[in-house]
């Protein structure tokens, strides 16, 4: 099967950008004094195509999957933690559950390829929702061959696009869960950006130096055995995971619909990296929530010329960093929509420089 | 008159700190993976003296005052902007008005010493409230002598303590407005920390390099003419402003009551610097919202060993940075209060390092 990937148009609009900048410059504040919040307001206005952006029904989607690589000891935690955390997300006890509740973010958890079967269930209104979109019960061990087939990868991409099509609102927050998926992100960074694994490989959930060294050696095997997988979709199938591939499909669909995409940490950034290599204009729709404490994330952000909002040493994933950064987005919209201009408020302008 | 300054007790409690750390370490997340949010949770638990901190009825207070120094051209904006912005705060059109509304922060604007008389008014419930606590219509020009008398300074300190005593809730967010008050903050930093004005003086609301040089020369006159004012309260009277002195009183009272104090940028940090030189344990109750784009703020933060939450290049003041950082505080409390432990959620722990 083939994935039907949407085309992502260039939404650059110099006239709108100037109108937004003019509006910001006439608000009752010294020029540029809201710093990064002003550039965020510009971005949101341009994504939503309006001088008065408003975010509606924001959707936090946590993509979950397991990885054959986990059996090689690349993570500090066992694979069972993936399904256990899916249950924890749904029960409301995980960090992302708490933060989504705080900010009124609808929370959807997607089984993209968890090893254990997750029992289907109905969610009460306002409660976290489970979607079963399992392609297979975990990937194959990428250190021995491709993690998934091209058909499986296409299925995951289509699943991601389809589920976003069904979501309300105009903002998608990316989250993920999958023991060993920092390995996947490191592999995709190394392969797609031509960087060494020494630069791309970090502690994940808590490896020590010897553990990182073992992990790096396993990841080198994965790069070596999948040496021909250099094109973005080939690399995604050979080195990726079902949660990452489903997320790539979701990102492409969200970008096609001009939703605001709030990217979390290292793993969700890896999905955006793949999507942006397929369709560069994806990045016009992305806001990067934070700089993770995980080694490699800063390199990945630099590859996408991304300037994240927060720098709090987070390295949890789940979408927790996206949820923590979320309130800054409605703040930026509020500045554009609700602040008075110098003229309207009768405030004197600058007299000297 | 003398200010009646409360004593600020040492609230360090090793047993509580350990209990909080133990609780954080057993939440369903890799050890330490919520980074700065975890240290924030520790701080909030210790301020409020509980393993289950909850923030109640947070109060944003914007302290406003005018400065004799403004007539010397140290600001890019005229003094009239102070009262005009007070009106803008109350009308709901300023950045801090918009952000306080977004986050459900009660907003109080205090005339501590604005040059123009601000008309008293009743606020509808939920609307910004005006308090008239004017000591004098602006300070004297500090480049010619003391900005205020000792009695005026004591009056401002008492006003600040008294108004906090009447506020509900357990969290105080600091904001300020006063054309020329980055000059005041630079002077207090230079005098209390023994730093040069070259290091402490920045662009404020938007001076160019020549403007900064003129400003620095005026500030040097102020330091020279007030050379004997070295003790914290003497420096505050000689070099400070009514909004800063009122804020110092407010900070001391809030600290005495073990309220959480969320500090905004350069000027509010200057008030905390003065308060902490009077009573060092004040800093145990403070959370620093952001690192300002204003030169000098980083130096001031370093003097207080403060690690701010955000670094967004903000340099507006008003409390806007405190309002933007605010949601991180309930997030940190939510982690402690609502996240499941590994045991309760049936999630496997770390297997390897």
Interface residues (C-beta under 8 A of the other chain):
Chain A: X27 X28 X29 X30 X31 X33 X34 X35 X36 X37 X73 X75 X76 X77 X78 X80 X81 X84 X85 X87 X88 X91 X92 X93 X94 X95 X98 X99 X101 X102 X103 X205 X206 X207 X208 X211 X293 X309 X310 X311 X312 X313 X314 X315 X316 X320 X323 X324 X327 X328 X330 X331 X334 X335 X338 X339 X340 X344 X345 X346 X347 X348 X349 X350 X351 X352 X353
Chain B: X27 X28 X29 X30 X31 X33 X34 X35 X36 X37 X73 X75 X76 X77 X78 X80 X81 X84 X85 X87 X88 X91 X92 X93 X94 X95 X98 X99 X101 X102 X103 X205 X206 X207 X208 X211 X293 X309 X310 X311 X312 X313 X314 X315 X316 X320 X323 X324 X327 X328 X330 X331 X334 X335 X338 X339 X340 X344 X345 X346 X347 X348 X349 X350 X351 X352 X353
